[in-house]
Amino acid sequence: MQVSDKVKIHPSWLSVLEPEFSKHYMGELRQFLQQEKQAGKKIFPPGGQIFNAFNSTPFDRVKVVILGQDPYHGAGQAHGLCFSVMPGVRIPPSLQNIYKELQSDLGIAPPNHGCLQPWAEQGVLLLNATLTVEESKAGAHQGRGWEQFTDAAVHALAEQREGLVFVLWGSYAQKKGNFIDRRKHLVLSGPHPSPLSAHRGFFGTRPFSQANAYLQQRGETPINWALPAADALRRVAVEI
């Protein structure tokens, strides 16, 4: 896989991850995605949004990393940020629980949409382990190479940056981030916010206030976790 005119990645990330694009696994991944499209399968998110997490949050501006697993597989949902959906799309259950914890933690009322783009633009890297998925088939692109690519991104942040907050919800994210040096970074682990596990300890973990307290202790500007109303959001461009 190569970075083309259609699929772009922010220069700050390209300088870190460019070697990955020439590796064998990325060539196989590119071939797989092309074959899937040629077979008429719908793949989400749209091509121009696959690297949205990297383009919205440059490498040197990352403050908080939230790790997800798979993009949403319903039409019009995914736009390249974990847990986030496009404005106007019904808020998924996991994100509803995240909003509940946000309100309990910081008193911020849930917004009327599920678009987390403003978080990303403040330095919250919303990174899924797998960057594409087939329509209506959760996990369809797992094990095809994306995990190796996103592992490289997490390793680069953990090794080259200092004082980041890594939010690891659920066993999958915790396994992906189990190598992170707790002496260099703040690692917040807890159950996944999905309805199946949120009541097993996700609620009450207060990740948002903990992240901001850590950033402020280091002299960093905290994240404004309050999201504007849907009609105040700038339009999120989607390339079909």
C-alpha positions in Angstrom: 0.0 0.0 0.0 1.2 3.5 -0.9 0.0 6.9 0.1 -1.8 8.2 -3.0 -3.4 11.5 -3.9 -6.8 10.0 -2.9 -5.7 8.5 0.5 -3.5 11.0 2.4 -2.0 10.9 5.8 -0.8 13.9 7.8 3.0 14.7 7.1 3.8 14.4 10.8 2.5 10.8 10.9 3.9 10.0 7.5 7.4 10.8 8.8 6.9 8.2 11.5 4.9 5.6 9.6 6.2 5.8 6.1 8.3 2.6 6.4 5.1 0.7 7.1 3.7 1.5 3.7 6.5 -0.3 1.9 6.2 -3.5 4.0 4.8 -6.7 2.6 1.8 -6.8 4.9 0.6 -3.5 3.6 0.9 -4.6 0.0 -1.2 -7.6 0.8 -3.7 -5.4 2.6 -4.0 -3.1 -0.3 -4.6 -6.0 -2.7 -7.3 -7.4 -0.3 -9.1 -4.1 -0.2 -9.0 -3.8 -4.0 -10.4 -7.3 -4.4 -13.2 -6.7 -1.9 -14.2 -3.5 -3.8 -14.0 -5.3 -7.2 -16.3 -8.0 -5.8 -18.9 -5.3 -5.1 -18.6 -5.2 -1.3 -19.2 -2.0 0.5 -16.3 -1.0 2.7 -16.5 1.6 5.5 -15.4 4.3 6.2 -15.1 5.8 2.7 -11.6 5.9 1.3 -10.9 9.6 2.1 -11.8 9.0 5.8 -9.7 5.8 6.5 -6.9 7.8 8.0 -9.1 10.5 9.5 -7.7 9.9 13.0 -4.1 10.6 11.8 -5.1 13.6 9.8 -7.2 15.1 12.5 -4.6 14.6 15.3 -1.0 15.2 14.1 1.7 13.1 15.8 3.2 16.0 17.7 -0.2 17.3 18.9 -1.5 14.0 20.4 -2.3 14.4 24.1 -4.8 11.6 24.7 -5.1 8.2 22.9 -8.4 6.3 23.0 -8.1 2.9 21.4 -11.1 1.2 19.7 -11.3 -2.1 17.8 -13.4 -1.9 14.6 -15.1 0.8 12.6 -18.9 0.8 12.8 -20.2 -1.3 9.9 -23.5 0.4 9.2 -24.0 2.7 6.2 -23.1 6.3 7.0 -21.7 5.7 10.5 -17.9 5.4 10.4 -15.7 8.3 9.5 -12.4 7.2 10.8 -12.6 8.0 14.5 -13.2 5.3 17.1 -16.6 5.5 18.9 -17.6 8.4 16.7 -20.3 8.6 14.1 -21.3 11.2 11.5 -23.7 14.0 12.6 -27.3 12.9 12.1 -26.5 9.3 12.8 -28.1 7.6 15.8 -25.7 7.6 18.7 -24.4 4.0 19.3 -24.9 2.4 22.7 -21.2 2.4 23.7 -21.0 6.1 23.0 -24.2 6.7 24.9 -22.4 5.1 27.9 -19.3 7.2 27.3 -21.5 10.3 27.4 -23.1 9.1 30.6 -19.7 8.8 32.3 -18.7 12.2 30.9 -21.8 13.7 32.6 -21.1 11.9 35.8 -17.4 12.8 35.8 -17.5 16.5 34.6 -21.2 17.4 34.7 -21.2 17.8 30.9 -24.6 17.1 29.4 -24.7 14.6 26.5 -24.8 16.3 23.1 -27.4 15.6 20.5 -25.0 13.8 18.1 -22.2 11.3 18.1 -19.5 13.1 16.2 -16.3 13.3 18.2 -14.3 15.3 15.6 -13.8 18.3 18.0 -12.0 16.0 20.5 -9.7 14.8 17.7 -8.9 18.3 16.7 -7.8 19.1 20.3 -5.3 16.3 20.5 -7.4 13.2 21.3 -6.3 10.4 18.9 -9.4 8.3 18.4 -7.7 5.2 16.9 -9.3 1.9 15.9 -7.1 -1.1 15.7 -8.6 -2.0 12.3 -9.2 0.9 10.0 -11.8 -0.6 7.6 -14.7 -3.0 7.7 -17.2 -4.6 5.4 -20.8 -3.4 5.6 -22.8 -5.4 8.1 -19.9 -7.7 9.0 -18.2 -6.6 12.2 -14.6 -7.7 12.3 -14.5 -8.7 8.7 -11.1 -7.0 8.1 -9.4 -8.1 11.3 -6.2 -10.0 10.8 -5.6 -8.5 7.4 -2.7 -6.2 8.4 -4.3 -3.1 9.9 -3.5 -4.2 13.4 0.2 -4.2 12.6 0.0 -0.7 11.2 -1.9 0.7 14.2 0.5 -1.1 16.5 3.3 0.8 14.9 1.5 4.0 15.5 0.9 3.2 19.2 4.5 2.1 19.6 5.8 5.3 18.0 3.7 7.5 20.4 4.7 5.5 23.4 8.4 5.6 22.6 8.9 9.0 20.9 6.5 11.0 23.0 6.2 11.6 26.8 3.4 12.5 29.1 0.5 11.1 27.0 -2.7 9.7 28.4 -3.6 6.3 27.0 -7.3 5.2 27.6 -7.7 1.5 27.3 -11.3 0.3 27.5 -11.8 -3.4 27.4 -9.4 -6.4 27.1 -8.7 -5.8 23.5 -7.4 -2.3 24.0 -5.5 -3.3 27.1 -3.7 -6.1 25.3 -2.8 -3.7 22.5 -1.3 -1.2 25.0 0.2 -3.6 27.5 3.7 -2.5 26.6 3.3 1.2 27.4 5.7 2.5 29.9 3.7 3.7 32.9 6.6 5.8 34.1 6.4 7.9 30.9 2.7 8.0 30.4 -0.6 7.8 32.2 -2.5 4.7 31.3 -6.2 4.5 32.3 -7.7 1.0 32.0 -11.2 -0.1 32.5 -14.1 -2.2 31.2 -15.4 -1.5 27.7 -18.3 1.0 27.6 -20.5 -1.4 25.6 -23.9 -2.3 27.2 -22.5 -5.8 27.9 -19.7 -4.6 30.1 -20.2 -1.0 31.1 -21.9 -1.9 34.4 -19.0 -4.1 35.4 -16.9 -1.2 36.3 -16.8 1.3 33.5 -19.1 3.7 35.2 -17.4 5.7 37.9 -13.8 5.4 36.5 -13.7 9.2 35.7 -11.3 9.0 32.8 -12.0 12.5 31.6 -11.1 14.4 34.8 -8.1 12.1 35.4 -6.8 12.8 31.9 -7.2 16.6 32.3 -5.6 16.6 35.8 -2.6 14.8 34.4 -2.3 17.2 31.5 -2.6 20.2 33.7 0.1 18.8 36.1 2.4 18.7 33.1 1.6 22.3 32.1 -0.5 21.2 29.1 -3.9 22.7 28.1 -6.6 20.3 29.2 -9.1 18.8 26.7 -12.5 20.6 26.5 -14.6 17.5 26.5 -17.9 19.4 25.9 -19.1 19.0 22.4 -20.9 21.6 20.4 -24.5 21.0 19.3 -24.9 19.3 15.9 -25.9 22.4 14.1 -22.7 24.2 15.4 -20.3 21.5 14.1 -18.4 22.3 11.0 -19.4 19.9 8.2 -17.3 16.7 8.2 -16.2 16.1 4.7 -16.7 12.6 3.3 -15.1 11.4 0.2 -17.1 8.7 -1.5 
